[in-house]
Amino acid sequence: MTDASTVLRARLDPRARQGAFVAVVGPSGAGKDTLMSYARGRLSGADGHAVHFARRVITRAPDGGTEDHDTLSAQAFVEAEANGAFALSWVAHGLHYGLPAVVDDKIAAGATVVANLSRTAIPALRARYRNVAVAFVTAAPAIRAARLAARGRETQEEILARLARAAAGEDEIPAPVNVIRNDDTLEAGGEALLAAIRMAGELARAPLDL
């Protein structure tokens, strides 16, 4: 039996999605994947079943040291995108990124979905889902530079250029946003992200204030 408030919400907002989406954004080297891994490990029982960490598809091979993602060639990605394989897709740093279509099913079922996202994809995300929270993870430039160097993907010059681009764009984050400074311990940053995830789920489940 359909709850009357659910029907009313759908009439007021055509985005018939009842769960929540937590977009984890921030500059490279801020530690987004590390904090997400921490939060995933802390969620268990009823909490764990209600939260889904989306596995991204990227046109880049995994490096074994950071995010564990699925890989497609650029041509295969475009073909998959045309066939509706992604709930959301975007381009950043010359690469294609996508979240699988199952994310729609998770949101519609009332789950909270968490994913590492580009800030440029947030408007499309908010257009697709009603309940969107943005967690902006950041850290001091020196800390980000050290983390980027440890990955071994870029030269020192490329890292400095990346840090400069990130600094120039930090004021462009679409509000509202929850800022998480990941300069301290893993536990401190991880617990802050965990709190943001739980809060997003609680707000999505709250009755609509008419």
C-alpha positions in Angstrom: 0.0 0.0 0.0 1.4 3.4 -1.0 1.8 5.9 1.8 -0.2 9.1 1.2 2.7 11.3 2.1 4.9 9.5 -0.5 2.3 10.2 -3.2 2.1 13.8 -2.2 5.9 14.3 -2.2 6.0 12.8 -5.7 3.3 15.3 -6.9 5.2 18.2 -5.4 8.5 17.2 -6.8 8.8 15.2 -10.1 12.1 13.6 -8.9 10.5 10.5 -7.5 13.5 9.4 -5.6 13.1 8.7 -1.9 16.7 8.0 -0.7 19.6 10.4 -0.3 22.8 11.0 -2.3 26.0 12.1 -0.5 28.4 13.6 -3.0 32.0 13.6 -1.7 33.9 16.3 -3.5 37.2 18.0 -3.1 40.7 18.5 -4.6 43.0 15.6 -5.4 45.0 14.6 -2.4 42.5 15.7 0.1 41.8 12.0 1.1 38.3 11.5 -0.2 38.7 7.8 -0.9 40.5 7.2 2.4 37.7 8.8 4.4 35.0 6.9 2.3 36.9 3.6 3.1 36.9 4.5 6.8 33.1 5.2 6.7 32.4 2.0 4.8 34.2 0.0 7.4 32.4 1.6 10.3 28.9 1.0 8.8 27.4 -2.3 9.8 24.0 -3.9 10.6 21.0 -1.8 9.7 23.2 1.2 8.9 25.3 -0.8 6.4 22.3 -2.2 4.5 20.9 1.4 4.2 24.1 2.8 2.7 25.5 2.0 -0.7 29.0 3.2 -1.8 28.9 3.5 -5.6 31.7 2.0 -7.6 32.7 4.4 -10.3 33.5 3.5 -13.9 36.5 5.5 -15.2 38.5 5.6 -18.5 41.7 5.0 -16.5 43.3 1.8 -15.3 43.3 1.2 -11.5 46.7 2.1 -10.0 46.3 -0.2 -7.0 47.0 2.5 -4.6 43.9 4.7 -4.4 40.3 4.1 -5.6 39.2 0.7 -6.6 37.1 1.3 -9.7 35.9 -0.3 -12.9 37.6 0.6 -16.2 36.4 1.1 -19.7 38.1 2.4 -22.8 36.9 5.9 -23.9 35.0 4.3 -26.9 33.4 1.6 -24.7 32.4 4.3 -22.1 30.6 6.4 -24.7 28.8 3.4 -26.1 27.7 2.3 -22.5 26.6 5.9 -21.8 24.4 5.9 -25.0 22.9 2.6 -23.9 21.8 4.0 -20.5 24.4 2.2 -18.4 25.0 5.2 -16.1 22.8 7.1 -13.7 25.2 10.0 -13.9 28.3 10.7 -16.0 30.8 13.5 -16.4 34.2 14.4 -17.8 37.1 15.7 -15.7 40.9 16.0 -16.3 40.4 14.4 -19.7 38.8 11.3 -18.3 35.2 10.0 -18.4 33.5 9.1 -15.1 30.2 7.3 -14.6 28.0 5.9 -11.8 26.2 2.7 -12.7 22.5 2.8 -13.3 21.9 0.7 -10.2 22.4 3.9 -8.2 18.9 4.9 -9.4 17.5 1.7 -8.0 19.2 2.2 -4.7 17.9 5.7 -4.3 14.4 4.7 -5.3 14.5 2.0 -2.7 15.3 4.5 0.0 19.1 3.9 0.4 21.7 6.5 1.0 24.3 6.4 -1.9 27.8 7.8 -1.3 30.1 8.5 -4.2 33.3 10.5 -5.1 32.0 13.2 -7.5 33.3 16.1 -9.5 31.9 19.4 -8.3 30.9 20.1 -11.9 28.5 17.2 -11.8 26.6 18.5 -8.7 23.9 20.5 -10.7 23.0 17.4 -12.7 23.0 15.4 -9.5 20.6 17.8 -7.9 18.4 17.8 -11.0 18.1 14.0 -10.8 17.6 13.4 -7.1 15.6 15.3 -4.5 17.8 14.6 -1.4 21.4 15.6 -2.2 24.1 16.4 0.4 27.6 17.6 -0.5 30.6 16.8 1.6 33.6 18.9 0.6 36.8 17.2 1.8 39.9 19.4 1.9 43.4 19.6 3.4 46.3 21.9 3.6 48.2 22.3 0.2 51.4 20.8 1.7 49.5 17.7 2.9 47.8 17.3 -0.5 51.1 17.7 -2.3 52.7 14.9 -0.3 49.7 12.6 -0.9 49.8 13.3 -4.6 53.5 12.6 -4.8 53.0 9.3 -3.0 50.7 8.2 -5.8 53.4 8.5 -8.3 51.1 9.5 -11.2 52.4 13.0 -11.8 55.6 15.0 -11.8 56.3 17.7 -9.2 55.4 20.4 -11.8 52.1 18.7 -12.6 51.3 18.4 -8.9 51.9 22.1 -8.3 49.8 23.0 -11.3 47.0 20.8 -10.0 47.2 22.4 -6.6 47.0 25.9 -8.2 43.9 24.9 -10.2 42.2 23.5 -7.1 42.9 26.7 -5.2 41.4 28.8 -7.9 38.2 26.8 -8.0 37.5 26.3 -4.3 34.9 29.1 -4.2 32.9 27.5 -7.0 31.4 24.7 -4.8 27.6 24.8 -5.1 26.0 25.5 -1.7 24.9 24.1 0.7 28.0 22.1 1.5 29.5 20.4 4.6 33.2 21.1 4.8 35.4 18.4 6.2 39.0 19.3 6.9 41.2 16.2 6.6 44.4 17.6 8.1 44.1 15.7 11.4 43.8 12.0 12.1 42.0 9.5 9.9 39.4 8.9 12.6 38.6 12.6 12.9 38.0 13.1 9.2 36.3 9.7 8.8 33.9 10.3 11.7 33.0 13.7 10.2 32.1 12.1 6.9 30.2 9.3 8.7 28.1 11.9 10.5 27.3 13.6 7.2 26.2 10.3 5.6 23.9 9.5 8.6 22.5 13.0 8.7 21.6 12.8 4.9 19.8 9.6 5.4 17.8 10.9 8.4 16.8 14.1 6.5 15.7 12.0 3.5 13.5 9.9 5.7 12.0 12.9 7.6 8.3 13.8 6.8 7.8 16.6 4.3 7.0 19.8 6.1 3.9 21.2 4.2 
